[in-house]
Amino acid sequence: MPKYRVEITRVAESDIMDIFRYIASDNPTAAENWVKEIERQIDSLEKFPARCPVIPESRDLGKEYRHILYGNYRTIFRMERSRVIILRVIHGARLLDLTVLQK
């Protein structure tokens, strides 16, 4: 069974912190639980990341990006050989900044 090395970009880390702060302003416990679940999902990508669907925006980018969903949030990543690179964690209602993914 293949095992992937999961890497989180600084942008994705910043996304997680921003969302945590936003949720914590109303409910600190919910914010902590949200982060724990996001971390659990990200860790789960070490095995079978291809189980996650390809995002619709991939057609516009010419590369295959996938996402894993939790509530209203999308964790967007790219697979490269034995690596999974977490690029963004955003609210599903937000438009995805495609320029960040193309770097």
Backbone as JSON Lines, residues from 0, in Angstrom:
{"i":0,"aa":"M","n":[0.85,-1.18,0.0],"ca":[0.0,0.0,0.0],"c":[0.89,1.24,0.0]}
{"i":1,"aa":"P","n":[0.73,2.12,-1.0],"ca":[1.59,3.3,-1.06],"c":[1.33,4.26,0.09]}
{"i":2,"aa":"K","n":[2.39,4.89,0.53],"ca":[2.27,5.91,1.57],"c":[2.83,7.2,1.01]}
{"i":3,"aa":"Y","n":[2.08,8.27,1.17],"ca":[2.46,9.57,0.64],"c":[2.97,10.46,1.76]}
{"i":4,"aa":"R","n":[3.91,11.33,1.41],"ca":[4.38,12.34,2.35],"c":[3.5,13.57,2.15]}
{"i":5,"aa":"V","n":[2.86,14.03,3.22],"ca":[1.95,15.17,3.14],"c":[2.69,16.43,3.56]}
{"i":6,"aa":"E","n":[2.63,17.44,2.69],"ca":[3.27,18.73,2.96],"c":[2.2,19.81,2.92]}
{"i":7,"aa":"I","n":[2.3,20.76,3.83],"ca":[1.33,21.85,3.9],"c":[2.05,23.15,3.56]}
{"i":8,"aa":"T","n":[1.53,23.88,2.58],"ca":[2.14,25.15,2.2],"c":[1.86,26.21,3.26]}
{"i":9,"aa":"R","n":[2.65,27.26,3.23],"ca":[2.43,28.37,4.17],"c":[1.07,29.02,3.97]}
{"i":10,"aa":"V","n":[0.64,29.1,2.71],"ca":[-0.68,29.67,2.42],"c":[-1.77,28.84,3.09]}
{"i":11,"aa":"A","n":[-1.68,27.52,2.99],"ca":[-2.68,26.65,3.6],"c":[-2.63,26.76,5.13]}
{"i":12,"aa":"E","n":[-1.43,26.83,5.7],"ca":[-1.3,27.02,7.15],"c":[-1.97,28.32,7.58]}
{"i":13,"aa":"S","n":[-1.76,29.36,6.8],"ca":[-2.38,30.66,7.09],"c":[-3.9,30.57,6.97]}
{"i":14,"aa":"D","n":[-4.38,29.85,5.95],"ca":[-5.82,29.65,5.8],"c":[-6.4,29.01,7.06]}
{"i":15,"aa":"I","n":[-5.75,27.97,7.56],"ca":[-6.24,27.24,8.74],"c":[-6.27,28.17,9.95]}
{"i":16,"aa":"M","n":[-5.22,28.95,10.14],"ca":[-5.2,29.87,11.28],"c":[-6.28,30.94,11.17]}
{"i":17,"aa":"D","n":[-6.48,31.47,9.99],"ca":[-7.52,32.5,9.78],"c":[-8.91,31.94,10.07]}
{"i":18,"aa":"I","n":[-9.17,30.74,9.59],"ca":[-10.47,30.11,9.82],"c":[-10.64,29.8,11.3]}
{"i":19,"aa":"F","n":[-9.58,29.29,11.94],"ca":[-9.64,29.01,13.37],"c":[-10.02,30.28,14.15]}
{"i":20,"aa":"R","n":[-9.34,31.37,13.85],"ca":[-9.62,32.64,14.55],"c":[-11.06,33.09,14.32]}
{"i":21,"aa":"Y","n":[-11.53,32.94,13.1],"ca":[-12.9,33.35,12.77],"c":[-13.92,32.53,13.58]}
{"i":22,"aa":"I","n":[-13.74,31.22,13.59],"ca":[-14.67,30.36,14.34],"c":[-14.53,30.6,15.83]}
{"i":23,"aa":"A","n":[-13.3,30.77,16.32],"ca":[-13.05,30.96,17.76],"c":[-13.65,32.25,18.29]}
{"i":24,"aa":"S","n":[-13.83,33.23,17.42],"ca":[-14.42,34.49,17.89],"c":[-15.85,34.27,18.41]}
{"i":25,"aa":"D","n":[-16.52,33.25,17.91],"ca":[-17.86,32.9,18.38],"c":[-17.87,31.7,19.31]}
{"i":26,"aa":"N","n":[-16.99,30.72,19.01],"ca":[-17.05,29.46,19.76],"c":[-15.67,28.79,19.76]}
{"i":27,"aa":"P","n":[-14.87,29.07,20.8],"ca":[-13.51,28.5,20.86],"c":[-13.47,26.97,20.81]}
{"i":28,"aa":"T","n":[-14.43,26.32,21.44],"ca":[-14.45,24.86,21.43],"c":[-14.7,24.33,20.02]}
{"i":29,"aa":"A","n":[-15.63,24.95,19.32],"ca":[-15.91,24.54,17.93],"c":[-14.67,24.75,17.06]}
{"i":30,"aa":"A","n":[-13.94,25.83,17.3],"ca":[-12.73,26.12,16.53],"c":[-11.67,25.04,16.76]}
{"i":31,"aa":"E","n":[-11.49,24.63,18.02],"ca":[-10.53,23.57,18.33],"c":[-10.94,22.26,17.67]}
{"i":32,"aa":"N","n":[-12.22,21.94,17.73],"ca":[-12.71,20.71,17.1],"c":[-12.55,20.75,15.59]}
{"i":33,"aa":"W","n":[-12.77,21.93,15.01],"ca":[-12.61,22.08,13.57],"c":[-11.17,21.8,13.16]}
{"i":34,"aa":"V","n":[-10.22,22.4,13.89],"ca":[-8.8,22.2,13.56],"c":[-8.42,20.73,13.72]}
{"i":35,"aa":"K","n":[-8.88,20.09,14.76],"ca":[-8.57,18.66,14.96],"c":[-9.06,17.83,13.79]}
{"i":36,"aa":"E","n":[-10.27,18.12,13.31],"ca":[-10.81,17.35,12.18],"c":[-10.06,17.65,10.89]}
{"i":37,"aa":"I","n":[-9.72,18.9,10.65],"ca":[-8.93,19.24,9.45],"c":[-7.59,18.52,9.51]}
{"i":38,"aa":"E","n":[-6.94,18.52,10.66],"ca":[-5.66,17.83,10.8],"c":[-5.83,16.32,10.57]}
{"i":39,"aa":"R","n":[-6.91,15.74,11.08],"ca":[-7.17,14.32,10.89],"c":[-7.35,14.01,9.4]}
{"i":40,"aa":"Q","n":[-8.11,14.87,8.73],"ca":[-8.32,14.65,7.29],"c":[-7.02,14.78,6.51]}
{"i":41,"aa":"I","n":[-6.25,15.8,6.83],"ca":[-4.96,15.99,6.15],"c":[-4.07,14.78,6.39]}
{"i":42,"aa":"D","n":[-4.0,14.31,7.63],"ca":[-3.18,13.12,7.94],"c":[-3.67,11.9,7.16]}
{"i":43,"aa":"S","n":[-4.98,11.8,6.93],"ca":[-5.53,10.65,6.22],"c":[-5.08,10.59,4.77]}
{"i":44,"aa":"L","n":[-4.57,11.7,4.25],"ca":[-4.13,11.74,2.86],"c":[-2.82,10.98,2.65]}
{"i":45,"aa":"E","n":[-2.19,10.53,3.74],"ca":[-1.0,9.69,3.6],"c":[-1.34,8.39,2.87]}
{"i":46,"aa":"K","n":[-2.59,7.97,3.0],"ca":[-3.05,6.74,2.35],"c":[-4.22,7.09,1.43]}
{"i":47,"aa":"F","n":[-4.15,6.66,0.23],"ca":[-5.22,6.8,-0.76],"c":[-5.71,8.22,-1.01]}
{"i":48,"aa":"P","n":[-4.85,9.18,-1.28],"ca":[-5.32,10.53,-1.56],"c":[-6.15,10.61,-2.84]}
{"i":49,"aa":"A","n":[-5.96,9.64,-3.74],"ca":[-6.71,9.64,-5.0],"c":[-8.18,9.32,-4.79]}
{"i":50,"aa":"R","n":[-8.58,8.96,-3.57],"ca":[-9.99,8.71,-3.28],"c":[-10.81,10.01,-3.32]}
{"i":51,"aa":"C","n":[-10.12,11.12,-3.19],"ca":[-10.78,12.43,-3.16],"c":[-11.05,12.9,-4.59]}
{"i":52,"aa":"P","n":[-12.18,13.59,-4.78],"ca":[-12.53,14.0,-6.14],"c":[-11.63,15.11,-6.69]}
{"i":53,"aa":"V","n":[-11.51,15.1,-8.01],"ca":[-10.82,16.18,-8.72],"c":[-11.73,17.4,-8.67]}
{"i":54,"aa":"I","n":[-11.14,18.58,-8.42],"ca":[-11.95,19.79,-8.32],"c":[-12.35,20.29,-9.72]}
{"i":55,"aa":"P","n":[-13.51,20.91,-9.83],"ca":[-13.95,21.42,-11.14],"c":[-12.97,22.42,-11.75]}
{"i":56,"aa":"E","n":[-12.28,23.19,-10.93],"ca":[-11.34,24.2,-11.42],"c":[-10.14,23.6,-12.15]}
{"i":57,"aa":"S","n":[-9.91,22.3,-11.97],"ca":[-8.77,21.65,-12.63],"c":[-8.8,21.82,-14.14]}
{"i":58,"aa":"R","n":[-10.0,21.84,-14.7],"ca":[-10.11,22.01,-16.16],"c":[-9.49,23.33,-16.6]}
{"i":59,"aa":"D","n":[-9.69,24.38,-15.8],"ca":[-9.14,25.7,-16.14],"c":[-7.64,25.78,-15.9]}
{"i":60,"aa":"L","n":[-7.14,24.94,-15.03],"ca":[-5.73,25.0,-14.65],"c":[-4.83,24.1,-15.48]}
{"i":61,"aa":"G","n":[-5.4,23.09,-16.08],"ca":[-4.6,22.16,-16.87],"c":[-3.8,21.2,-16.03]}
{"i":62,"aa":"K","n":[-4.05,21.15,-14.73],"ca":[-3.42,20.21,-13.82],"c":[-4.5,19.6,-12.95]}
{"i":63,"aa":"E","n":[-4.2,18.45,-12.4],"ca":[-5.17,17.78,-11.56],"c":[-4.99,18.18,-10.1]}
{"i":64,"aa":"Y","n":[-6.01,18.83,-9.57],"ca":[-6.07,19.18,-8.16],"c":[-7.27,18.46,-7.57]}
{"i":65,"aa":"R","n":[-7.17,18.08,-6.33],"ca":[-8.24,17.36,-5.64],"c":[-8.63,18.11,-4.38]}
{"i":66,"aa":"H","n":[-9.74,17.7,-3.8],"ca":[-10.1,18.29,-2.52],"c":[-10.76,17.26,-1.63]}
{"i":67,"aa":"I","n":[-10.67,17.56,-0.35],"ca":[-11.37,16.79,0.67],"c":[-12.25,17.81,1.4]}
{"i":68,"aa":"L","n":[-13.47,17.42,1.67],"ca":[-14.44,18.35,2.24],"c":[-14.7,18.06,3.71]}
{"i":69,"aa":"Y","n":[-14.91,19.14,4.46],"ca":[-15.35,19.03,5.84],"c":[-16.3,20.18,6.11]}
{"i":70,"aa":"G","n":[-17.57,19.86,6.29],"ca":[-18.57,20.9,6.47],"c":[-18.58,21.8,5.26]}
{"i":71,"aa":"N","n":[-18.4,23.1,5.5],"ca":[-18.38,24.08,4.42],"c":[-16.99,24.36,3.86]}
{"i":72,"aa":"Y","n":[-16.0,23.59,4.27],"ca":[-14.61,23.88,3.92],"c":[-14.02,22.85,2.97]}
{"i":73,"aa":"R","n":[-13.14,23.34,2.11],"ca":[-12.43,22.51,1.13],"c":[-10.93,22.57,1.41]}
{"i":74,"aa":"T","n":[-10.31,21.42,1.53],"ca":[-8.86,21.33,1.6],"c":[-8.4,20.9,0.21]}
{"i":75,"aa":"I","n":[-7.71,21.79,-0.47],"ca":[-7.32,21.57,-1.86],"c":[-5.86,21.14,-1.91]}
{"i":76,"aa":"F","n":[-5.6,20.08,-2.68],"ca":[-4.24,19.55,-2.74],"c":[-3.92,19.02,-4.13]}
{"i":77,"aa":"R","n":[-2.62,18.8,-4.31],"ca":[-2.09,18.24,-5.55],"c":[-1.22,17.03,-5.19]}
{"i":78,"aa":"M","n":[-1.29,16.02,-6.01],"ca":[-0.45,14.84,-5.82],"c":[0.72,14.92,-6.79]}
{"i":79,"aa":"E","n":[1.92,14.69,-6.27],"ca":[3.14,14.65,-7.1],"c":[3.96,13.45,-6.66]}
{"i":80,"aa":"R","n":[3.93,12.42,-7.48],"ca":[4.61,11.17,-7.17],"c":[4.22,10.67,-5.78]}
{"i":81,"aa":"S","n":[5.15,10.69,-4.83],"ca":[4.86,10.19,-3.49],"c":[4.54,11.32,-2.5]}
{"i":82,"aa":"R","n":[4.21,12.49,-3.04],"ca":[3.91,13.64,-2.19],"c":[2.47,14.1,-2.39]}
{"i":83,"aa":"V","n":[1.87,14.58,-1.31],"ca":[0.59,15.28,-1.35],"c":[0.87,16.68,-0.82]}
{"i":84,"aa":"I","n":[0.56,17.69,-1.62],"ca":[0.86,19.07,-1.25],"c":[-0.46,19.78,-0.99]}
{"i":85,"aa":"I","n":[-0.66,20.19,0.26],"ca":[-1.86,20.92,0.64],"c":[-1.64,22.37,0.25]}
{"i":86,"aa":"L","n":[-2.52,22.88,-0.64],"ca":[-2.33,24.22,-1.19],"c":[-3.23,25.26,-0.54]}
{"i":87,"aa":"R","n":[-4.47,24.91,-0.26],"ca":[-5.43,25.87,0.31],"c":[-6.42,25.14,1.2]}
{"i":88,"aa":"V","n":[-6.95,25.86,2.18],"ca":[-8.1,25.43,2.96],"c":[-9.03,26.64,2.96]}
{"i":89,"aa":"I","n":[-10.16,26.51,2.27],"ca":[-11.04,27.67,2.1],"c":[-12.5,27.28,2.31]}
{"i":90,"aa":"H","n":[-13.31,28.27,2.6],"ca":[-14.75,28.07,2.68],"c":[-15.26,27.77,1.28]}
{"i":91,"aa":"G","n":[-16.17,26.83,1.17],"ca":[-16.68,26.41,-0.12],"c":[-17.38,27.5,-0.9]}
{"i":92,"aa":"A","n":[-17.89,28.52,-0.22],"ca":[-18.58,29.62,-0.91],"c":[-17.61,30.63,-1.51]}
{"i":93,"aa":"R","n":[-16.34,30.57,-1.11],"ca":[-15.35,31.5,-1.65],"c":[-14.88,31.05,-3.01]}
{"i":94,"aa":"L","n":[-14.58,32.01,-3.85],"ca":[-13.97,31.68,-5.13],"c":[-12.52,31.31,-4.89]}
{"i":95,"aa":"L","n":[-12.08,30.31,-5.58],"ca":[-10.7,29.85,-5.46],"c":[-9.79,30.74,-6.28]}
{"i":96,"aa":"D","n":[-8.75,31.27,-5.65],"ca":[-7.76,32.09,-6.35],"c":[-6.85,31.14,-7.14]}
{"i":97,"aa":"L","n":[-7.1,31.02,-8.42],"ca":[-6.38,30.08,-9.25],"c":[-4.92,30.43,-9.4]}
{"i":98,"aa":"T","n":[-4.56,31.7,-9.26],"ca":[-3.16,32.1,-9.41],"c":[-2.29,31.49,-8.32]}
{"i":99,"aa":"V","n":[-2.84,31.28,-7.14],"ca":[-2.08,30.67,-6.04],"c":[-1.75,29.23,-6.39]}
{"i":100,"aa":"L","n":[-2.67,28.53,-7.03],"ca":[-2.43,27.13,-7.37],"c":[-1.46,26.95,-8.51]}
{"i":101,"aa":"Q","n":[-1.33,27.95,-9.37],"ca":[-0.48,27.8,-10.54],"c":[1.0,28.03,-10.24]}
{"i":102,"aa":"K","n":[1.33,28.43,-9.04],"ca":[2.73,28.69,-8.7],"c":[3.47,27.4,-8.44]}
